Amino acid sequence: MDSKRKASASAKRVDYMTMYASDLVKAVQTAAGNIEKPLEGFHILVDAGNGAGGFFAEKVLEPLGANTSGSQFLEPDGNGGTRKILLWTFIYAFVVKNMVGNR
């Protein structure tokens, strides 16, 4: 292989989350008999738990007609916060009860 050849590459940003959400909206509309806003009149609260699923309220449920006011934790914060502490507490309690306690 010629070590003097230069490699070429290109990259571009693609918003896959928006594309995915749009596909979900279209799938629900189709499944609902091609109704544009099949969730109109529904009030759906989303607790996205540190934001991983927060896109769902704004980019899927609202375009389908749902009222998502009152939803919480829609923005990712990247640290898990209180929920991470609760998870580790549960894991610790499980290990102590089921593994250490059975010696």
C-alpha positions as CSV (number, residue, x, y, z in Angstrom):
1,M,0.0,0.0,0.0
2,D,1.3,3.4,-0.9
3,S,1.9,5.2,2.4
4,K,1.8,8.6,0.7
5,R,-1.8,8.4,-0.4
6,K,-4.1,10.7,1.5
7,A,-7.4,9.3,2.9
8,S,-10.5,11.3,2.2
9,A,-13.6,11.3,4.3
10,S,-16.6,13.5,4.8
11,A,-19.1,13.8,7.6
12,K,-22.4,15.6,8.1
13,R,-24.8,16.0,10.9
14,V,-28.1,14.2,10.6
15,D,-30.9,14.6,13.1
16,Y,-32.0,11.0,13.3
17,M,-34.3,11.7,16.3
18,T,-36.5,14.1,14.3
19,M,-36.6,11.5,11.5
20,Y,-37.5,8.8,13.9
21,A,-40.2,10.9,15.6
22,S,-41.7,11.8,12.2
23,D,-41.9,8.1,11.3
24,L,-43.6,7.3,14.6
25,V,-46.2,10.1,14.0
26,K,-46.9,8.8,10.5
27,A,-47.2,5.2,11.7
28,V,-49.7,6.2,14.4
29,Q,-51.7,8.3,12.0
30,T,-51.8,5.4,9.5
31,A,-52.8,2.9,12.2
32,A,-55.6,5.3,13.3
33,G,-57.2,5.3,9.8
34,N,-55.2,8.3,8.4
35,I,-56.5,10.6,11.1
36,E,-54.1,13.6,11.3
37,K,-54.5,14.2,15.1
38,P,-55.8,10.9,16.6
39,L,-54.9,12.0,20.1
40,E,-56.8,15.3,20.1
41,G,-58.7,15.7,23.3
42,F,-56.3,13.5,25.3
43,H,-54.1,14.9,28.1
44,I,-51.0,12.8,28.4
45,L,-48.4,13.5,31.0
46,V,-44.9,12.3,30.3
47,D,-42.3,11.7,33.0
48,A,-39.2,11.2,30.9
49,G,-37.0,10.5,33.9
50,N,-33.9,12.7,33.1
51,G,-34.9,13.3,29.6
52,A,-34.0,10.1,27.6
53,G,-37.6,9.9,26.3
54,G,-38.4,13.6,26.5
55,F,-38.5,14.0,22.8
56,F,-41.6,11.8,22.7
57,A,-43.9,14.5,24.3
58,E,-42.9,17.3,21.9
59,K,-42.1,15.5,18.7
60,V,-44.6,12.6,18.8
61,L,-47.6,13.1,21.1
62,E,-48.1,16.9,20.5
63,P,-48.1,16.5,16.6
64,L,-50.7,13.8,17.1
65,G,-52.9,16.3,19.0
66,A,-52.2,15.3,22.6
67,N,-52.0,18.0,25.3
68,T,-48.7,17.2,27.2
69,S,-48.7,20.2,29.5
70,G,-47.5,19.2,33.0
71,S,-45.0,16.7,31.7
72,Q,-41.7,16.7,33.5
73,F,-38.0,15.8,33.1
74,L,-38.1,16.2,29.3
75,E,-34.6,17.6,28.9
76,P,-31.7,15.2,29.3
77,D,-29.4,16.2,32.1
78,G,-26.8,13.4,31.7
79,N,-26.3,12.5,35.3
80,G,-29.3,10.5,36.5
81,G,-29.6,12.6,39.6
82,T,-32.0,11.3,42.3
83,R,-33.1,8.4,40.2
84,K,-29.5,7.1,40.0
85,I,-29.1,7.2,43.8
86,L,-32.4,5.3,44.1
87,L,-31.2,2.7,41.6
88,W,-27.9,2.2,43.4
89,T,-29.7,1.9,46.7
90,F,-31.9,-0.8,45.3
91,I,-29.0,-2.6,43.8
92,Y,-27.1,-2.5,47.1
93,A,-30.1,-3.7,49.1
94,F,-30.7,-6.5,46.5
95,V,-27.1,-7.7,46.7
96,V,-27.0,-7.6,50.5
97,K,-30.3,-9.5,50.8
98,N,-29.8,-12.1,48.1
99,M,-26.0,-12.6,47.9
100,V,-24.3,-11.6,51.1
101,G,-27.2,-12.9,53.3
102,N,-27.1,-16.3,51.7
103,R,-23.5,-17.2,52.6
